[in-house]
Amino acid sequence: MDADSCPVKKDIVEISLRFHVKLIFVSSFNSLQREQGPFVWHYVDTEKEAADMFIINHVQSGDVVVTHDIGLAAILLSKNVSVIHPRGTVFAERDIPSALHLRYLAGRERRQKKLRKGQGMFTNEDRKSFRNNFIRILSKIEGNY
């Protein structure tokens, strides 16, 4: 899990404990988050893609990754990894080309000062969607779905 600026860390911990899955948070060294618990924190350099590269190099088929990064999601899906956005969207390979195109268009709009950066406020509906879909993914993996 890419832990830098993730709004659902507590939800991930709670649900992962319920399903008895190993949980690894990946964060940059400069992160202020030093939470303790029955999970592993792996700290990487502060370089721009260091967390993504760690995840790509250590993920295994059948793992689940929480990330907002569409490019990372595309790579992970090709490795048979389930990928979910902190707002609850479950990434699918068929959706990646259009998502990457939308990301490109939004970046172009931001560079032209026509669009502000970011996705807006994280809502209770986002959290509910994340929790429901994360439970669905882990249930499917466990064989209870």
LOKEZA-424534 format. One line per 8 residues: number of its first residue (from 1); their letters; for each residue x, y, z of N, C-alpha, C. Coordinates in Angstrom, 1 decimal, m for minus. Layout:
<rs>
NUM> a> X/Y/Z/X/Y/Z/X/Y/Z  ...
</rs>
This chain:
<rs>
1> mdadscpv> 0.8/m1.2/0.0/0.0/0.0/0.0/0.9/1.2/0.0  0.6/2.1/m0.9/1.3/3.4/m1.0/0.7/4.3/0.1  1.4/4.5/1.2/0.9/5.1/2.4/1.0/6.6/2.5  1.8/7.2/1.6/1.9/8.7/1.7/0.5/9.2/1.3  0.0/10.1/2.1/m1.3/10.8/1.9/m2.5/9.9/1.6  m2.5/8.8/2.2/m3.7/7.9/2.0/m4.7/8.1/3.1  m5.9/8.5/2.8/m7.0/8.8/3.8/m7.6/7.6/4.4  m7.3/6.4/4.0/m8.0/5.2/4.5/m7.1/4.2/5.2
9> kkdiveis> m6.0/4.7/5.7/m5.1/3.7/6.4/m5.7/3.0/7.6  m6.5/3.7/8.4/m7.2/3.0/9.5/m8.2/2.0/9.1  m8.9/2.3/8.0/m9.8/1.3/7.4/m9.1/0.1/6.9  m8.0/0.3/6.2/m7.2/m0.8/5.7/m6.7/m1.7/6.8  m6.2/m1.1/7.9/m5.7/m1.9/9.1/m6.9/m2.7/9.6  m8.0/m2.0/9.9/m9.1/m2.7/10.5/m9.6/m3.9/9.7  m9.8/m3.7/8.4/m10.3/m4.7/7.5/m9.3/m5.8/7.3  m8.0/m5.4/7.1/m7.0/m6.4/7.0/m6.8/m7.4/8.2
17> lrfhvkli> m7.0/m6.8/9.4/m6.9/m7.6/10.6/m8.1/m8.6/10.6  m9.2/m8.2/10.2/m10.4/m9.1/10.1/m10.2/m10.2/9.2  m9.4/m10.0/8.1/m9.2/m11.1/7.1/m7.8/m11.8/7.3  m7.1/m11.4/8.3/m5.8/m12.0/8.7/m4.8/m11.9/7.5  m4.7/m10.8/6.8/m3.8/m10.6/5.7/m2.6/m9.8/6.2  m1.5/m10.1/5.6/m0.2/m9.4/5.9/m0.4/m8.0/5.2  0.0/m7.0/6.0/m0.2/m5.6/5.5/1.1/m4.9/5.5  1.5/m4.3/4.4/2.7/m3.5/4.3/2.4/m2.1/3.8
25> fvssfnsl> 2.8/m1.1/4.6/2.7/0.3/4.2/4.0/0.7/3.6  4.0/1.4/2.4/5.2/1.9/1.8/5.1/3.4/1.8  6.1/4.0/2.4/6.1/5.4/2.6/7.6/6.0/2.4  7.6/7.3/2.1/9.0/7.9/2.0/9.5/8.2/3.4  10.9/8.3/3.5/11.5/8.5/4.7/11.1/9.8/5.4  10.7/10.8/4.6/10.4/12.1/5.2/8.9/12.1/5.7  8.2/11.0/5.6/6.8/10.9/6.0/6.8/11.1/7.5  5.8/11.9/8.0/5.6/12.1/9.4/4.8/10.9/10.1
33> qreqgpfv> 4.4/10.0/9.3/3.6/8.9/9.8/4.5/7.8/10.4  4.4/7.6/11.6/5.2/6.6/12.3/4.2/5.7/13.2  3.1/5.3/12.6/2.1/4.6/13.3/2.6/3.2/13.7  2.1/2.7/14.8/2.5/1.4/15.2/1.3/0.4/15.1  1.6/m0.8/15.0/0.5/m1.8/14.9/1.0/m3.1/14.4  0.1/m4.1/14.1/0.5/m5.4/13.6/0.7/m5.4/12.1  1.5/m4.5/11.6/1.7/m4.4/10.2/3.2/m3.9/10.0  3.6/m3.9/8.8/5.0/m3.5/8.5/5.0/m2.1/7.8
41> whyvdtek> 5.9/m1.2/8.2/6.1/0.0/7.4/7.4/m0.2/6.7  7.5/0.0/5.4/8.7/0.0/4.7/8.9/1.4/4.1  10.1/2.0/4.5/10.4/3.3/4.1/11.3/3.3/3.0  11.1/4.2/2.0/11.9/4.3/0.8/12.4/5.7/0.7  13.3/5.9/m0.2/13.9/7.3/m0.5/12.8/8.3/m0.8  13.1/9.5/m0.8/12.1/10.6/m1.1/12.0/10.9/m2.6  12.7/10.1/m3.4/12.6/10.3/m4.8/11.2/10.1/m5.3  10.8/10.8/m6.4/9.5/10.9/m6.9/8.7/9.5/m7.0
49> eaadmfii> 9.3/8.5/m7.6/8.7/7.3/m7.8/9.2/6.1/m6.9  9.9/6.4/m5.9/10.5/5.4/m5.0/9.5/4.4/m4.5  8.4/4.9/m3.9/7.4/4.0/m3.4/6.8/3.1/m4.5  6.5/3.7/m5.6/5.9/2.9/m6.7/6.9/1.8/m7.1  8.2/2.2/m7.3/9.2/1.2/m7.7/9.3/0.1/m6.7  9.2/0.4/m5.4/9.3/m0.6/m4.4/8.1/m1.6/m4.5  6.9/m1.0/m4.7/5.7/m1.8/m4.8/5.8/m2.7/m6.1  6.2/m2.2/m7.2/6.3/m2.9/m8.4/7.3/m4.1/m8.3
57> nhvqsgdv> 8.4/m3.8/m7.6/9.5/m4.8/m7.5/9.2/m5.9/m6.4  8.2/m5.7/m5.5/8.0/m6.6/m4.4/6.6/m7.2/m4.4  5.7/m6.7/m5.3/4.3/m7.2/m5.3/4.3/m8.6/m6.0  3.4/m9.4/m5.5/3.2/m10.8/m6.1/1.8/m11.0/m6.6  1.7/m11.9/m7.6/0.4/m12.2/m8.1/m0.6/m12.6/m7.0  m1.8/m12.0/m7.0/m2.8/m12.3/m6.0/m2.8/m11.2/m4.9  m1.8/m10.4/m4.8/m1.8/m9.3/m3.8/m2.8/m8.2/m4.1  m3.1/m7.4/m3.1/m4.0/m6.3/m3.3/m3.2/m5.0/m2.9
65> vvthdigl> m3.3/m4.0/m3.8/m2.6/m2.7/m3.6/m3.6/m1.6/m3.6  m3.5/m0.7/m2.6/m4.3/0.5/m2.6/m3.4/1.7/m3.1  m3.9/2.3/m4.1/m3.1/3.5/m4.7/m4.1/4.4/m5.5  m3.7/5.6/m5.6/m4.5/6.5/m6.4/m3.8/6.7/m7.8  m2.6/6.1/m8.0/m1.8/6.3/m9.2/m2.3/5.3/m10.3  m2.8/5.9/m11.4/m3.3/5.1/m12.5/m2.2/4.4/m13.2  m1.0/5.0/m13.4/0.1/4.4/m14.1/0.6/3.2/m13.3  0.7/3.3/m12.0/1.0/2.2/m11.1/0.0/1.1/m11.2
73> aaillskn> m1.3/1.5/m11.2/m2.4/0.5/m11.3/m2.2/m0.3/m12.6  m1.9/0.3/m13.7/m1.8/m0.4/m15.0/m0.7/m1.4/m14.9  0.4/m1.1/m14.3/1.5/m2.0/m14.2/1.1/m3.2/m13.3  0.5/m2.9/m12.2/0.1/m3.9/m11.2/m0.9/m4.9/m11.8  m1.9/m4.4/m12.5/m2.9/m5.2/m13.1/m2.3/m6.2/m14.0  m1.3/m5.9/m14.8/m0.6/m6.8/m15.7/0.1/m7.9/m14.9  0.3/m7.7/m13.6/1.0/m8.7/m12.7/0.0/m9.5/m12.0  m1.3/m9.4/m12.3/m2.4/m10.1/m11.7/m2.6/m9.7/m10.2
81> vsvihprg> m2.5/m8.4/m10.0/m2.7/m7.8/m8.7/m4.0/m7.0/m8.7  m4.8/m7.2/m7.6/m6.0/m6.4/m7.5/m5.6/m5.0/m7.0  m6.2/m4.0/m7.6/m5.8/m2.6/m7.3/m7.1/m1.8/m7.0  m7.1/m1.1/m5.9/m8.2/m0.3/m5.5/m7.7/1.1/m5.2  m8.5/2.1/m5.6/m8.3/3.5/m5.3/m8.8/3.8/m3.9  m8.1/4.7/m3.1/m8.6/5.1/m1.8/m10.1/5.6/m1.8  m10.6/6.0/m2.9/m12.0/6.4/m2.9/m13.0/5.3/m3.3  m12.4/4.1/m3.5/m13.2/2.9/m3.7/m13.3/2.3/m5.1
89> tvfaerdi> m12.8/3.0/m6.0/m12.8/2.5/m7.4/m11.9/1.3/m7.5  m12.4/0.2/m8.0/m11.6/m0.9/m8.3/m11.1/m0.8/m9.7  m9.8/m0.8/m9.9/m9.2/m0.6/m11.2/m9.3/m1.9/m12.0  m9.7/m1.8/m13.3/m9.7/m3.0/m14.2/m8.9/m2.6/m15.5  m8.3/m3.6/m16.1/m7.4/m3.3/m17.3/m8.2/m2.6/m18.4  m9.5/m2.9/m18.6/m10.2/m2.3/m19.6/m10.5/m0.8/m19.4  m10.3/m0.4/m18.2/m10.6/1.1/m17.9/m9.3/1.9/m17.9  m8.1/1.3/m18.0/m6.9/2.0/m17.8/m6.6/3.0/m19.0
97> psalhlry> m6.8/2.6/m20.3/m6.6/3.5/m21.4/m7.4/4.8/m21.2  m8.7/4.7/m20.9/m9.5/6.0/m20.8/m9.1/6.7/m19.5  m8.7/6.1/m18.5/m8.3/6.7/m17.2/m6.9/7.5/m17.5  m6.0/6.9/m18.2/m4.8/7.5/m18.5/m5.0/8.7/m19.4  m5.9/8.6/m20.4/m6.2/9.7/m21.3/m6.8/10.9/m20.5  m7.8/10.6/m19.5/m8.4/11.6/m18.7/m7.3/12.3/m17.8  m6.3/11.5/m17.3/m5.3/12.1/m16.5/m4.4/13.0/m17.4  m4.2/12.6/m18.6/m3.4/13.5/m19.5/m4.2/14.8/m19.8
105> lagrerrq> m5.5/14.7/m20.0/m6.2/15.9/m20.3/m6.3/16.8/m19.1  m6.5/16.3/m17.9/m6.5/17.1/m16.7/m5.2/17.7/m16.4  m4.1/17.1/m16.7/m2.8/17.7/m16.6/m2.6/18.8/m17.5  m3.0/18.6/m18.7/m2.9/19.7/m19.7/m3.8/20.9/m19.3  m4.9/20.7/m18.7/m5.8/21.8/m18.2/m5.1/22.5/m17.1  m4.5/21.7/m16.2/m3.8/22.3/m15.0/m2.6/23.2/m15.5  m1.9/22.7/m16.5/m0.8/23.5/m17.0/m1.2/24.8/m17.6  m2.4/24.8/m18.2/m3.0/26.0/m18.8/m3.8/26.8/m17.8
113> kklrkgqg> m3.7/26.4/m16.5/m4.4/27.1/m15.4/m5.9/27.1/m15.5  m6.5/26.1/m16.2/m7.9/26.0/m16.4/m8.5/25.1/m15.4  m7.7/24.4/m14.7/m8.2/23.4/m13.7/m7.3/23.3/m12.5  m7.9/23.3/m11.3/m7.1/23.2/m10.1/m6.6/21.8/m9.9  m5.6/21.7/m9.1/m5.0/20.4/m8.9/m5.8/19.7/m7.8  m5.9/18.3/m7.9/m6.6/17.6/m6.9/m8.0/17.1/m7.3  m8.5/16.2/m6.4/m9.8/15.6/m6.7/m10.9/16.1/m5.8  m10.7/17.1/m5.0/m11.7/17.6/m4.1/m11.7/16.8/m2.8
121> mftnedrk> m12.6/17.2/m1.9/m12.6/16.7/m0.6/m13.0/15.2/m0.6  m12.3/14.5/0.3/m12.6/13.1/0.6/m13.8/13.0/1.4  m14.8/12.2/1.0/m16.1/12.2/1.7/m16.4/10.9/2.4  m17.4/10.9/3.2/m17.9/9.7/3.9/m18.3/8.7/2.8  m18.9/9.1/1.7/m19.3/8.2/0.7/m18.1/7.5/0.0  m17.0/8.3/m0.1/m15.7/7.7/m0.6/m15.2/6.6/0.3  m15.3/6.9/1.6/m14.8/5.9/2.6/m15.7/4.7/2.6  m17.0/4.9/2.5/m17.9/3.8/2.4/m17.7/2.9/1.2
129> sfrnnfir> m17.5/3.6/0.1/m17.2/2.9/m1.2/m15.9/2.1/m1.1  m14.9/2.7/m0.5/m13.6/2.0/m0.3/m13.8/0.8/0.5  m14.4/0.9/1.7/m14.6/m0.2/2.6/m15.3/m1.3/2.0  m16.4/m1.0/1.3/m17.2/m2.1/0.7/m16.4/m2.8/m0.4  m15.7/m2.1/m1.2/m15.0/m2.7/m2.3/m13.7/m3.5/m1.8  m13.1/m2.9/m0.8/m11.9/m3.6/m0.2/m12.3/m4.9/0.4  m13.4/m4.9/1.2/m14.0/m6.1/1.8/m14.4/m7.1/0.7  m15.0/m6.6/m0.4/m15.3/m7.5/m1.5/m14.1/m8.2/m2.1
137> ilskiegn> m13.0/m7.4/m2.3/m11.8/m8.0/m2.9/m11.2/m9.1/m2.0  m11.1/m8.7/m0.7/m10.5/m9.7/0.3/m11.4/m10.9/0.5  m12.7/m10.7/0.4/m13.6/m11.9/0.5/m13.5/m12.8/m0.7  m13.3/m12.2/m1.8/m13.1/m13.0/m3.0/m11.9/m13.8/m3.0  m10.8/m13.2/m2.5/m9.5/m13.8/m2.3/m9.6/m15.0/m1.3  m10.3/m14.7/m0.2/m10.5/m15.7/0.8/m11.4/m16.8/0.4  m12.2/m16.6/m0.7/m13.1/m17.6/m1.1/m14.5/m17.5/m0.5  m14.8/m16.4/0.1/m16.1/m16.3/0.8/m17.1/m15.4/0.0
145> y> m16.8/m15.1/m1.3/m17.6/m14.2/m2.0/m18.5/m15.0/m3.0
</rs>
